[in-house]
């Protein structure tokens, strides 16, 4: 398995998998010196893929999550809408958070978090104009063991639609 080593003991392991004809990313991040043993910490495993319609891939997603024991599963282009009941996109042993596209076909994001990890969704309390360009969901997770400087981990699943206006984003960042 290929690995990328970064200073101060941070090791990122990345594995690419094929799901529904799309490449998916499965990564582990280990913080601490390899020689320290019990003092090192393994961040939750994250699985990320662009599903391009998740409903016809739920069986495959179930197999992938069981086989690789992913703690967090991030899906873009779920293609779900408000008429889709949560029961059809649920996975056993996971809490699901979702943001469906408000209008039109396609888009949407999902975040599955293992039910062994404490988690909750952050809902924006102020209007952000970027929400109209992006589909984004924010989830705070709190694994039982975290390195001392961390109290939680914030996960953002973002889908940028094909009509995204790069210039508009630059203007928002400058203002």
PLY file of the C-alpha trace (Angstrom):
ply
format ascii 1.0
element vertex 175
property float x
property float y
property float z
element edge 174
property int vertex1
property int vertex2
end_header
0.00 0.00 0.00
1.55 3.36 -1.01
2.19 5.82 1.81
3.09 9.48 2.03
5.26 10.46 4.96
5.06 13.99 6.30
7.23 15.61 8.98
6.46 15.22 12.70
5.26 11.66 12.38
2.15 12.21 10.27
1.68 9.30 7.89
-1.08 9.22 5.30
-1.91 5.93 3.64
-4.06 6.16 0.54
-5.69 3.30 -1.30
-7.72 3.75 -4.44
-10.69 1.46 -5.04
-13.14 1.17 -7.91
-16.80 1.59 -6.99
-19.48 1.73 -9.65
-16.92 2.55 -12.32
-15.66 5.53 -10.26
-12.40 5.78 -8.34
-12.83 5.97 -4.60
-10.38 7.05 -1.93
-9.77 5.18 1.30
-7.24 6.76 3.64
-5.74 6.28 7.10
-3.83 8.98 8.93
-1.50 8.01 11.76
-0.17 10.70 14.10
2.84 9.98 16.28
6.17 8.26 16.03
5.95 4.72 14.69
8.34 3.65 17.47
6.16 5.08 20.23
3.60 2.28 19.90
0.76 3.08 22.28
1.35 6.85 22.04
0.48 6.97 18.34
-3.07 7.65 17.21
-4.89 6.39 14.16
-7.44 8.86 12.79
-10.74 7.38 11.63
-10.65 5.75 8.21
-12.31 7.87 5.52
-13.83 6.49 2.33
-14.65 9.07 -0.37
-16.30 8.49 -3.74
-18.42 10.21 -6.37
-21.30 7.73 -6.66
-23.17 9.32 -9.59
-26.49 7.97 -8.24
-26.12 6.04 -4.98
-29.40 4.11 -4.95
-28.28 1.59 -7.57
-24.96 1.12 -5.72
-26.16 0.51 -2.14
-25.28 -3.21 -2.22
-21.77 -2.41 -3.42
-21.39 0.35 -0.81
-22.44 -2.08 1.91
-19.78 -4.60 0.81
-17.05 -1.93 0.52
-17.76 -0.49 3.98
-17.76 -3.92 5.60
-14.65 -5.09 3.80
-12.57 -1.97 4.52
-14.13 -1.12 7.89
-14.45 2.58 7.00
-15.32 4.85 9.92
-16.51 7.73 7.74
-18.00 7.36 4.25
-18.34 10.51 2.14
-20.44 10.35 -1.02
-20.84 13.07 -3.64
-23.46 13.08 -6.40
-25.91 10.99 -4.40
-28.74 12.07 -6.73
-31.21 11.91 -3.82
-34.07 14.35 -3.36
-36.55 15.15 -0.59
-38.92 12.44 -1.85
-36.30 9.73 -1.20
-36.89 8.17 2.23
-33.87 7.80 4.50
-34.46 4.07 4.85
-33.39 3.36 1.24
-29.98 5.00 1.69
-29.19 3.77 5.20
-26.31 1.46 6.10
-26.34 -0.79 9.15
-23.99 0.40 11.91
-23.79 3.93 10.42
-25.51 7.24 11.10
-26.33 8.99 7.83
-26.24 12.74 7.21
-27.42 14.04 3.87
-27.97 17.18 1.87
-30.02 16.69 -1.25
-30.05 18.99 -4.25
-32.89 21.48 -3.78
-33.98 21.48 -7.41
-33.13 19.59 -10.56
-31.49 16.23 -11.05
-28.11 15.04 -9.78
-25.87 16.46 -7.09
-26.34 15.90 -3.38
-23.93 14.71 -0.69
-24.03 12.02 1.99
-21.87 11.40 5.03
-22.05 8.08 6.85
-20.38 7.94 10.28
-19.88 4.70 12.18
-22.33 4.49 15.05
-19.37 3.73 17.34
-18.22 7.35 16.85
-20.11 10.22 18.44
-21.22 12.63 15.70
-23.65 15.42 14.85
-24.36 17.68 11.90
-23.59 21.39 11.98
-26.32 23.48 10.39
-25.28 26.97 9.23
-26.88 29.67 11.37
-26.22 32.46 8.90
-26.95 32.64 5.20
-23.88 32.02 3.10
-24.08 32.90 -0.61
-21.68 30.08 -1.42
-24.39 27.55 -0.42
-26.10 28.20 -3.74
-23.01 27.12 -5.66
-21.89 24.21 -3.50
-23.66 21.30 -1.92
-21.95 20.91 1.42
-22.59 19.09 4.65
-20.64 19.65 7.88
-20.36 16.91 10.52
-18.49 17.02 13.82
-17.13 13.69 14.98
-15.69 12.85 18.37
-13.88 9.51 18.41
-13.27 8.08 21.87
-9.52 8.71 21.62
-8.05 11.84 20.08
-4.57 13.36 20.32
-4.32 15.89 23.14
-4.58 19.08 21.03
-7.83 17.92 19.35
-11.29 17.90 20.92
-13.16 16.94 17.74
-12.77 16.48 13.99
-14.85 18.46 11.49
-15.75 16.61 8.31
-17.02 18.55 5.29
-18.41 16.75 2.27
-18.52 19.14 -0.68
-19.85 18.75 -4.19
-19.06 21.47 -6.70
-21.60 21.38 -9.56
-20.42 21.65 -13.16
-21.88 25.15 -13.50
-19.70 26.42 -10.64
-18.40 29.94 -11.23
-14.74 30.18 -10.17
-14.67 33.97 -10.55
-17.62 34.36 -8.16
-15.82 32.32 -5.51
-12.71 34.48 -5.85
-14.85 37.58 -5.36
-16.43 36.08 -2.22
-12.99 35.28 -0.82
-11.67 38.77 -1.48
-14.66 40.55 0.11
0 1
1 2
2 3
3 4
4 5
5 6
6 7
7 8
8 9
9 10
10 11
11 12
12 13
13 14
14 15
15 16
16 17
17 18
18 19
19 20
20 21
21 22
22 23
23 24
24 25
25 26
26 27
27 28
28 29
29 30
30 31
31 32
32 33
33 34
34 35
35 36
36 37
37 38
38 39
39 40
40 41
41 42
42 43
43 44
44 45
45 46
46 47
47 48
48 49
49 50
50 51
51 52
52 53
53 54
54 55
55 56
56 57
57 58
58 59
59 60
60 61
61 62
62 63
63 64
64 65
65 66
66 67
67 68
68 69
69 70
70 71
71 72
72 73
73 74
74 75
75 76
76 77
77 78
78 79
79 80
80 81
81 82
82 83
83 84
84 85
85 86
86 87
87 88
88 89
89 90
90 91
91 92
92 93
93 94
94 95
95 96
96 97
97 98
98 99
99 100
100 101
101 102
102 103
103 104
104 105
105 106
106 107
107 108
108 109
109 110
110 111
111 112
112 113
113 114
114 115
115 116
116 117
117 118
118 119
119 120
120 121
121 122
122 123
123 124
124 125
125 126
126 127
127 128
128 129
129 130
130 131
131 132
132 133
133 134
134 135
135 136
136 137
137 138
138 139
139 140
140 141
141 142
142 143
143 144
144 145
145 146
146 147
147 148
148 149
149 150
150 151
151 152
152 153
153 154
154 155
155 156
156 157
157 158
158 159
159 160
160 161
161 162
162 163
163 164
164 165
165 166
166 167
167 168
168 169
169 170
170 171
171 172
172 173
173 174
